[in-house]
Amino acid sequence: MTGWIPLLVRQEDYAEFAAQVASREVGREDSGVIPSFSSGPVAATVGVTKEAELLATLKTWSMEALRQLAESSAKFATAERWGKAMDVMCNHVGEFISSAQLAAEAGMPINHWRDAPRKLPSHLAKHYEQNIGWPLRAVGGRDLKKDDQVYWGMTAGQAQRWLQVRAQTPAIGDPPMTSDGN
């Protein structure tokens, strides 16, 4: 029988570690009851926020996939826009910002950013492993008790990996993009 032991982690890393534990337990024969700290009095004592709970569902991309995104921004408008969004979100780790704020901080028209999430599923299907998930977490404003627009969030782990990739990726000027924007 496997037992459980407590693990102290920084508050900003909690959601990511909790998600990792939960994902490892899926399918284990002896998983039984998995301790959960996502709600209730224990969550209040460890400071789990609504944002942390929502970010816990974000799948951390591999370094290879993040590198591919960074390098493909030279060829595809969708990748370029997501790369800019990832750059912005590294300044807002663990919080959610609106589409309008993200676009403004990324220096792109809001229509360009709104187009990027619409085209992402097709881009991911063509160029990435199956079921990779999105690199940022999207949440409706109503779920956050904010204005009715889409808000975006990033975990500390994803941000750390993205910053490592950006530091290793050679700077690319203003490259041409394909006509279909992918």
N, C-alpha and C positions, 0 to 999 in steps of 0.2 A: 504494500500500500504506500502511496506517495503522500507526503504531508505538505503542508504549506508553511512558508516562513515569510515574515514581513521584509520588505526592502524599502529603504529610504531613498527617495529620488527628489531632485529639485521639482518644485511645484510646476514650473513651465514644461517639464519633461514627463509629468505624470500621465497625461492622456496617451502619449505615444507608447510608453511602457505598458500601460494597462491594455492597450489595443494589441500589443505584441503577445502578452500573456494570453488574452482571450483567443487570439488566432491560433496559438500553439495548442490550446486545449480542444479546439474543434476536431472531432474525430478520434480523440484518444479514448481507448476502451475504459480507462479508469477515471475519466474526467469527472464524473459525478456532479457535485455542486461546485460551481466556480464562484469564489468570493467576488462580490461586486461592490465597488466603492463609487459608482457613478451617480448615486442618488442617496437621499436619506441623511441621517445624522452623521455618519462617518464621512460622507462626501463633504459636508459642511465643515468638518474639523480639518480635513486636508485641503480645503479650498478648491474643490473641483467646480469649475464654472460651466455654464451652458456652452460657452465657446469651446472649452476643453472637451466636453462630451461630444460635441459635433465634430471636432477635429480628430477625435480618436478613430473615426471611421475612414480617415484619409490614408490610403495605401502609400507607403514610402516607395518612391521609385529607386531602381538600382542606379548606381553611378553610370553604368553603360547607357541606360535609357536617358538619363539626364544629359549626358554628354551628346547623345544623338540629337536631343532637342536643341541644345545650344549650337551645335554645328550645322543643323539643318535650317537654322534661321536665315542662312545665306540663300537658301533655295525656295523657301515656302513662307508666304505671308502669315499663315496660321502659326507656324513655329516661331517666327519672329515676334509676333504679338504675345504669344504665351511666354516667350523668353523675357520680354519686357515686363510682363505681369509678374513673373517669378522674381525678377530683380526688385520690383516695387515691394512685393510681399515679404521679402527678406528684411524690410524695415518695419514690418507689422506682424512679426511672429506671434502666434497664439491669439491673435485678434482677427476680427472680420471687418473689412472695409468695403464700402459700396462700389459698385461698378463705376459710378461717376468719379469717385475719388481715385480709384485704381487707374482709370484711363487718363485722368489729369496728371497724376504723378508719373505715369509712363510716357507722357508727352504724345499721346495718340488721341485722335477724335473718338468720342464715345461710340460712334457707329462702328469704328474699326474693332474696338474691344467687344462690342456686342456680337459682331460677326464671328469673332474667334471661337467662342464656345459653341456656336452653331456648327462650325466646320470641324471642330476638334474630333468628334466621333469618327468621321470619315478619314481624317488625317491619321488618327491612331490605328484604325483598321488597316490602312494601307502600309504603314511604316513601322509599327511596333508589335510586340508580342500580344497575343490574345489576352483580353481581360486585364490590361495594365492599369486601368482606372485613370482618373484625371489627376494632374499634378497639383491642383489646388482644390479646396473644398468649397462648393457653392451652396449657399443657404438663402432661402427667401427672407426678406426683411421682416415679414410677419412672424417668422419663427424666432427672430431675435428681438421682437417688439420694437422694430425700427420702420423706416419708410418702406413702401412696397417696391423694392427693387432687389436685385441679386447682390449678395454680399460674398466676399471671397476671403478664405483663410488658408494659412499654411502652418504646418507643425515646425518645431525647432529642428527636428531631424531632417526634414525635407529641405529646410533653409540651409542648414549646414552643408548638406551634400551639394545643393545647387551652388553655393558660394565656392566650394572646392572645385566644382566643374568650371565655373566661370573663371576662376584663377588659372586654370590649366588650358582653357580654350583660347587659341590665338584670336586677337581682335580682328574683326571683319568689318570693313567699311560699310558703305551703303550698297549692298549687293542687289542685283536684279532679282525679281521674284517671278514665279510662274504666273501665267495668265489666269489660272483658276484659283490662285491664292493659297494653294495647298503645297 
